[in-house]
């Protein structure tokens, strides 16, 4: 199961700080609570799978962002939620240790393009 939540604050290019609480709450709801809900339902389904010859039932791949480590001004909420995805993945992997479910995070990076 691939889990890739993302929404941006509407003020991200204006660098308005402090951002309105409603914007922060919307990002947390989508990027963290949304990811958690999808992950818990997917894991429930994965646990019903019969293990393969290696004992694996399935894999959860959560998508974070390089923004979790370094981001530009105006993206405090987005950065916090992407770091939260990383923080959620390791405990989830440990919770599922020995049950045949792997949980990983991939972090998209910055891309340079010719102008």
MOCORRA-V842746 format. One record per residue. SS is DSSP state (@ for helix, = for strand, . for the rest). PHI is phi in radians with two decimals (* if undefined). Layout:
ss | phi
SS | PHI
SS | PHI
This chain:
ss | phi
. | *
= | -1.78
= | -2.15
. | -2.34
. | -1.37
. | -2.88
. | -2.54
. | -1.96
. | -1.21
. | -1.15
. | -1.72
. | -1.03
. | -1.59
. | -1.56
. | 0.99
. | -1.31
. | -2.47
. | -1.32
. | -1.22
. | -1.08
@ | -1.00
@ | -1.05
@ | -1.15
@ | -1.08
@ | -1.07
@ | -1.12
@ | -1.15
@ | -1.09
@ | -1.07
@ | -1.33
@ | -1.39
@ | -1.91
@ | -1.16
@ | -1.05
@ | -1.06
@ | -1.05
@ | -1.10
@ | -1.11
@ | -1.10
@ | -1.18
@ | -1.23
@ | -1.12
@ | -1.11
@ | -1.01
@ | -1.22
@ | -1.07
@ | -1.13
. | -1.42
. | -1.20
. | -1.30
. | -1.12
. | -1.37
. | -1.09
. | -1.71
. | 1.48
. | -1.56
. | -1.84
= | 2.96
= | -2.36
= | -1.95
= | -2.10
= | -1.63
= | -1.85
= | -1.89
= | -2.87
@ | -1.07
@ | -1.08
@ | -1.13
. | -1.87
. | -2.83
. | -2.55
. | -1.37
. | -1.04
. | 1.55
. | -2.25
@ | -1.01
@ | -1.15
@ | -1.06
@ | -1.06
@ | -1.08
@ | -1.24
@ | -1.21
@ | -1.16
@ | -1.10
@ | -1.09
@ | -1.10
@ | -1.15
@ | -1.43
@ | -1.23
@ | -1.08
@ | -1.08
@ | -1.11
@ | -1.08
@ | -1.19
@ | -1.06
. | -1.72
. | -0.99
. | 1.47
. | -1.87
. | 1.44
= | -2.15
= | -1.66
= | -2.25
= | -2.33
= | -2.17
= | -1.97
= | -2.03
= | -1.17
. | -1.91
. | -1.35
. | -2.09
. | -1.72
. | -2.27
. | -1.15
. | -1.72
